[in-house]
Amino acid sequence: MFENPSGGSPESRLVFDQKGNLYGSANSGGIIPPCSQQLGCGTVFQLSPGKNGQWTYTVLHKFTNGQDGALPNGVVLDKSGNIYGTTLTGGAHGLGTVFEIVP
């Protein structure tokens, strides 16, 4: 399995949690096959603030275009820190998914 680990094309808005972390999604990156041989199926990521204005980038999920979908288009958070969003494609019928990522 090939990967583009960092993600790319982050076209969605970022959302903050109570600790100052930012969350978002990228339309490319993650698992490459069966998605585009160059771009991947997309990722959900976290940016955590550090010292001296530096941020730490962490991929929380790499989409596979299977039951979890592909091409995520944004995320929202609940008060417990769960992350929710939708994908444009993938899922049981190839028409997209609703996903939850639990910390």
ZAKEKE-176568 format. One record per residue (C-alpha): residue in one letter; z, y, x. Coordinates in steps of 0.05 Angstrom, whole numbers, padded with zeros to 5 digits, always signed. Example, Ala and Ser with C-alpha at 12.3 -4.5 7.8 and 13.67 -1.06 7.14 Angstrom:
A+00156-00090+00246;S+00143-00021+00273;
END
This chain:
M+00000+00000+00000;F-00020+00067+00029;E+00020+00131+00017;N+00013+00206+00024;P+00088+00216+00027;S+00096+00290+00021;G+00058+00308-00042;G+00009+00364-00054;S-00019+00411-00107;P+00049+00432-00136;E+00022+00468-00197;S+00085+00466-00241;R+00143+00514-00246;L+00205+00500-00205;V+00272+00492-00239;F+00342+00504-00209;D+00403+00460-00217;Q+00475+00486-00216;K+00479+00475-00140;G+00418+00517-00124;N+00370+00459-00113;L+00299+00467-00137;Y+00259+00412-00171;G+00185+00406-00186;S+00125+00360-00188;A+00062+00354-00147;N-00004+00328-00175;S-00021+00290-00112;G+00016+00252-00058;G+00057+00189-00066;I+00023+00122-00076;I-00052+00127-00063;P-00084+00064-00093;P-00100+00058-00151;C-00104+00134-00154;S-00152+00175-00112;Q-00163+00144-00044;Q-00144+00210-00012;L-00096+00246-00059;G-00048+00197-00091;C-00016+00195-00160;G+00035+00251-00153;T+00108+00261-00138;V+00173+00292-00164;F+00210+00329-00109;Q+00274+00367-00094;L+00283+00427-00048;S+00355+00436-00023;P+00378+00501+00009;G+00406+00496+00079;K+00430+00542+00133;N+00389+00601+00159;G+00343+00601+00098;Q+00316+00531+00114;W+00300+00483+00057;T+00302+00407+00058;Y+00245+00373+00020;T+00259+00305-00012;V+00211+00263-00053;L+00250+00234-00112;H+00194+00192-00143;K+00123+00171-00124;F+00080+00155-00184;T+00038+00092-00184;N-00008+00103-00244;G+00024+00041-00275;Q+00078+00043-00329;D+00107+00106-00295;G+00042+00145-00301;A+00005+00193-00254;L-00008+00268-00248;P+00060+00296-00268;N+00058+00366-00297;G+00128+00394-00291;V+00201+00376-00299;V+00263+00399-00337;L+00336+00383-00323;D+00393+00367-00369;K+00466+00385-00357;S+00480+00317-00326;G+00425+00327-00273;N+00375+00279-00304;I+00303+00299-00293;Y+00251+00293-00348;G+00176+00305-00350;T+00108+00280-00372;T+00046+00254-00337;L-00026+00266-00355;T-00049+00194-00344;G-00023+00124-00334;G+00026+00087-00378;A+00013+00028-00424;H-00051+00057-00452;G-00073+00103-00396;L-00057+00165-00436;G+00005+00190-00399;T+00080+00179-00400;V+00147+00212-00412;F+00194+00198-00354;E+00267+00205-00335;I+00295+00205-00265;V+00371+00193-00262;P+00407+00219-00199;
END
